[in-house]
Amino acid sequence: MNIERPVYLQRLKDRMHDGMIKIITGLRRSGKSYLLFELFRQDLLESGVRPDHIIGLELDARSNARYRDPDVLLSYLSEKMNADGMYYILLDEVQMLKDFVSVLNELLHYRNADVYVTGSNSKFLSSDVVTEFRGRGNEVRIHPLSFSEYYSAFQGSRDEAWQEYLTYGGLPHILSVKSDDQKIEYLKNLFEMTYIKDIKERNRIRHVTEMGVLLDILASATGSLTNPLKLSKTFRSKRGKKFPESTIARYCQYLENAFLVNKSVRYDIKGKDYIDTPFKYYFEDVGLRNARLDFRQQEENHIMENIIYNELRYRGFSVDVGVVDIREKQPDGKLAHKQLEVDFVANSGSKRYYIQSAFAMNEPDKELQEKRPFTRFNDSFKKIILVRDNIKVRRDESGIITMGVLDFLLEPNSLEM
């Protein structure tokens, strides 16, 4: 199945000939190899690069096993690079190469080579792999399919696509699986036999059962404010025994490093400062989140919030949870301190957007509730509320915009509407 991924393709093209190793990272099965060997290679050919100047090796293939030896690989590359002009070296599953760090550093000295690599095991799965090449590596982070990418290959209406996407997520293979039972089996097996296995092996985890319980808690409370202390208390209530905060914090970091979950910290909008705790976790793929819970807890409003978070990350934003401190008069006349929340503060360079995930605003009180944080601070950045209903984009007298979530997801310039 052909799925266009123009955002990532452009990010690779923007990094061409920069003198660095291009490192494609991200969740396993999210399409790293397809991006490099299908989309990027085809783009090189269409731009006039000769086929013999594109050297691609899938190092996990049995037929390429000999090239996992550094000396054999370097000799092979030298033989292939026997003419003038720039060569493009594409290495898939580069962690299978012995001493791959030294080999990639060696390739940096090839003046006529532009090098691109992917990797997917417990070594290369971690986000800290880029530190191996600090100052010499350029990371392209790839995510599972965004809703617009998913819909471009989906056979059906956009509402049908939405129901499938919020249930089974955006791992590319899902689009090729026909039955619900097969999709469920694929996601559950992938979660346990690939992601969890890699995390256990890489971090030498001893408390395997406890990590499973922690994952269940995070999946059940996606988008809720939490911290290690709160997670420890929840763990004790569920299991009847203590799980130390320090271990929980470490295990959460393992899950982040493996790209399974992402942490969003709180930002004081008025005070312009970050608040260390509590924070929120969102799953990199909602299908994997649902699979972890055996597809039992599928509250559309919470999953929609997770999808919006992922979309903002896909568009290149850093995403925080907004906090608005207010003092409000109580019925007894005394002033009380309160904190209002803005679901997302999305930043990219000089751009910023404040976004609420409201799901439904069919009551005046609900609309007032969602808009209330926006009315308590005043700056020039856009304030947007996203609802599940298919509505025409509207703007109130305060400049607050309301739009349907599907329009937001499917229109690349939706934040500028």
Secondary structure by P-SEA (a helix, b strand, c coil): cccccaaaaaaaaaacccccccccccccccccccccccaaaaaaaaaccccccbbbbccccccccccccaaaaaaaaaaaaccccbbbbbbcccccccaaaaaaaaacccccbbbbbcccccccccccccccccccbbbbbbccccaaaaaaaccccaaaaaaaaaaccccccccccccaaaaaaaaaaaacccaaaaaaaaacccaaaaaaaaaaaaaaaccccccaaaaaaaaaaaccbbbbaaaaaaaaaaaaaaccbbbbbbbcccccccccccbbbbbccaaaaaaaaccccccaaaaaaaaaaaaaaaaccbbbbbbbbbcccccccbbbbbbbbcccccccccbbbbbbbccccccaaaaaaaaaaaaaccccbbbbbbcccccccccccccbbbbbaaaaaaccccccc
